[in-house]
């Protein structure tokens, strides 16, 4: 504060740009810009106070830029990820998003989804098989919530055991077994961290968009984003 001549304190507020502080290497700031959502970087690095869209968790997702009105061509050199969401609630059934991550461009491509009403994990696997998803000659990677449906951890591992058992027993039309891997964390990252990561892939401070949703996964973008 500043002391005025009449003895009354006047408060002065100033903003400091973190990115301008000499204690930080330029490469460090560049990495922060890549990993931060664009609006978050404005607030944290440039000292600008921006009101975030509290009604939308993934506020950096823009259908005009992140949604592609076309079908995705599966890359046979990349694994296919199955991202399970067991957190059901009214008007939100069990679902799995299907995507490929391309490390060459650091981009996610969500190209399909399977949504099943009810709590039967096996049904979602059978639906995915019926669509021919498991006929692709790639490795399948299983991702999902560490705790699954709000309840006991035991019920979650039951879900993953059902998935693992189905994948192990399944044979494609050529009679070949599936190559797959379960990637289930022991603990979930914080909600804030998860939301910031997705937002940064939707649109970061470098104006890069590294997450794309395709036509067959349209419902996923409408309900989740």
N, C-alpha and C positions, 0 to 999 in steps of 0.2 A: 504494500500500500504506500501511498504518498501522503505526507503530512501537509495539509494546507495551512496558510498563514493564520486562519481563524481557529486553528486547532482541530478542525474536523478532518477525519481521515477520508481520503478519496481512494477508492479501489480501482486499480487498473489491471486489466486482464490482457495477456498477450499469448499468442500461440507460438509454439516452437516446432519447427519441422525436424522430426527425428532423422529424416534422410539427409539433412544438411549438417548434422553434427559431425565434426572431424574424427571422432573416436571410432566411427564405423567405416569399414572398408567398402568401397563401391560394389564389390562382388557380393558382399553380405546383403546390402540393400537391394541389389538386383534379385538375389534369391528370395528375399522377403516379398518383393513385388510379384514374383512368379507364383509363390505359394499362398498369397493373400487374395481374398476377393477384392475386386476393384474398389468398392465403397469402403471396405474395412481398411484398405491401404490409405485411402484419402484421410481417414480419421486418425489412424495410428502412425503413419509415416509423414503426412503432410500437414497435420494439425488442423484439418478442416472438419467441422462438425456437420455430418450428414445424417439425416433421419433415415433409418433403415425401415424397410417394409416389414412391419411386425406381423402382418397377416400372412406372409409367405416365408416359409423356412428357407427355401432356395431362391432368394430374391435376385440372384444374378442370372438365373435361367431366363432366357428370352426366346420364345418360340420362333421368332423371325430369324434367329441366328443359330440356335442350338437344335432346333427340330428340322429334320430333312424329310420332305414329302416324297420319299422313295424307299425302296427296299434295299437292304444292306447286302453286299456280296461278302460272304464269309471267307476269311483268309485261311487257307488250309495250313498255313505255317504258324498260326497262333492258336492258343487254347481257347475254348469257349467257357465262360464263367456262368455259373448258375447262382444267382444272389437271392437267397430265401428270406422271406419276411414272414415270421410266425406270429407277429404281434397283431392279432385280429381284434377287431372291435366292431360295433354296429356300422353297417354299410362299408366295411373294409374286410374283404375275405382274404384268405391265405393266398400268397402270390409268390412268383419267382420271376425276377428279371433276368434276361439273357443278354450277355454282352461279350465283346472281345476288347481286350486292352492291347494297344500297340505301343510297345516300349520305344520303337524307333521315332515315333512322333509324340509320345507321352499323351495319348488320346484314348478315351473310352468311347465305344460304339455300342449303344443299347439298341438291339435290333428285333427283339421279340420279348414276349411275356406269356406266362401261364397263370391264369387266375381261376381258383376253384372255390366255390361256396362250400363252407363246412370246414371241419377240422381234420380231415383225413389226408395225411401226408402222402400216402401211397397214391391217392387219386391224382395228385399233381404230377407225380412221376409217370403215371400211366398216360396222362394227357400229353406230356412232353414227348413220350415215346410214340404215341399215336400220330403226332404231328411230323414225325421223322427227324426230330432233333438229334437223336442219338445215332443217326446213320452217317453223320459226318466223321471222317477219319482224323480226329484231332483228340487232344487230351481235354478232359472236362475237369474244371476246378469248381469245387463247391464252397460257397461262402454263405455266411449268415450270422445271425445274432448269437452271442455267447450264451445268453439266458433264454432266448426264444420267447415264447408266449409268457406274459406276466404270470409267474408262478414259480415252480421249483426248477432248479437246474436239471434235475433228473428227467423231467418231461422233455426238455430240450434234447438231451442226449438220446432219448428214445426216438425223437424225430430224425436225428442224424443217423442213428442206427438203421432206421427204415430206409433212408436214402442210400446209405452205404450198401445195405443188403441188396437193394434193387439194382444198383449200379454193378455190383459184383456178379449178380446172376444174369444180367441182361446180355443178350447176344444180338448183334445187328443182322441184317438180311443176309450177310455173307457168313454168318455163324461165328463172327469174331467177337471176343470180349471187349469191353470198354476200357480205355485208359483214363483213370480219374484220380483225383486227389482231394481230400478234405482239408480246407483251410479255415478252421474255426478257432477264433481267438479264445484264450482263457478268460479274458475280461474285455468288456466293450470300452472303446475310448469314450470320452465325455461327449455329450450331445453337442456342445459348442464346437469341439474339435471336428466332429463328423460333419457338422453343417458348414463349417468354414472350408473344409477340404473340398466338399462338393461344390460350394459356391465358387471357390478359386478355379475349379476345373470348368465351371460354366463360363466364367469371365474373370480374369485376374487383372492386376494393376498394369500389366504389360499389354493389355487389350487382347490377350490370347483367349481363344475358346477351345477347350480340349475335351469337351463332353458333348456327345451328339446322340439324339434320340431319333429313331427311324420309324417309318409308317406303321409297322406291325407292333411296335411298342408304344403306340400313341396313348393308350389308356393309362399306361404307367406314368407318362409325363403329366397327364391331366390330374391323376389322383395323388401322386406322390410329390409332384413339383408344382 
